[in-house]
Structure formats: structure tokens, C-alpha cells
């Protein structure tokens, strides 16, 4: 029997509600953290738990913990009473939040991809995008749409993408992964979309460092100089 445990900060413990439906999960508390454990979880099981921001370790026979991806033991399993997640989550008070809040990095392992794929999205600063759009021929802009990613960045979509500085992304179903990278365990984009709780028509940008953020199809507009100018004016007014 091999136990896997996940250590969460107390500030993130409410996120366990995302996986309360999974069978066999148990929880205990220590002074500074909340611990989750499962017996020999499958790859699909662990990829679902990637929705929870936590450090994953494997429990040795003597109770020592080896963090996934490392070889040296670090720390011990807490000597505490374990209870089922479903029972525990019912007594934890909910915390306030909102959908626009920046999510925590997910615990997927990112690795270099082995296949070349055409990038169809570009993440860049809004300033760089605005400068390009002001001088680019409209025939180049006609093939593009863009969305404001946050107050300082924009996501450009289409082919060919503009030759400007930024991060390139490849779209797989609803997952836009940074070009040249992929995730492991190697589950389908549909499974990962479920983990990230994406709804239609949302998509998620997944960067090489494991951070992710959501966009909605309705966020994209046609790339015209007028639209870029109006967006720049709105961002300036909001600040």
C-alpha cells in the first residue's frame, strides 16, 4: 500500500471542495497546514487533484515524505487523526471569492513537447500590441482577433500571428498550451478542461511554469485600429 499526500496552506483549504466528490480521500490538520491523502492514486485521479494548489509527496514505510520529482526525504507524515474529506469539508466555513481572481499555479508537471504545432495565440503586452496595430496594414489585422488578458496584456488569436514579442500558444480543444510544451500525466485536453472547470466557451492559457488563466470567447473582438484605440482609451480611463 502506497499513500500519496498533498500539503495545502490553510488559506487554500477551501479549494478542497473542488475534489470532495473523489472517493477515498482523507484529511488531517497540523499547526500550519491541511493534509490530504489517497491510497495509490491513478494518473487520472492525480490529474484531477491538480485543481488543488498543493505539494504532493509519497509516504515511505517509516512515515518520511519524498516530494514528487525529488529523491531526498523531507519531513514526516503528521501524527494526527484522519477523517474523510466529505465529513471534514462539511464543517469548514466557506470563504468569499470571485471568478475574476487570479488562480494559483496548478500542480501539473510541464515538459518539453516532442511535436511541432502551429501557434494560433500570442500573449504580449497591450502596449506592444497597440504599437503594432497602429501601423499594421488592415489586411493583416483582418485575420486576427484580440482580447484584453489583464490591465497590461493582450491575447492575439489568428494566423499568421503578428511578428511581435510575446509568448506563443497552441490551442488544443479549450487548452492553449505554451508552444513547445505539454503536460504530464498525458491526459486528453478534455480531461484537463474538466480539471480546470472550463465551461463553453471558455479557454485556458497554460504556461510552461504551470500557471494558468481563463479567457472567454466573448472576450475576443475583431482586430481593427478603432477597436484597439477604444480599448486603450478604456484602460486609461479605468486607471
ABEGO torsion letter per residue (X at the ends): XBBBBBBBBAAAAAAAAAAAABBGBBBBBBAABBBBBBBGBBAAAAAAAAABBBBBBBBBAAGBBBBBGBABBBEBBBBBBBBBAAAAAAABBBBBBBAABBBBBBABBBBBBABBBBBABBBBBAAAAAAAAAABBAAAAAABBBBBABAABBBBBEOBBBBBBEBBBBBBEABBBBBGBBBOBBBBAAAAAAAAGBBOBBBBBBBAAGBBBBBBAAABBBBBAAAAAAAAAAAAAAX
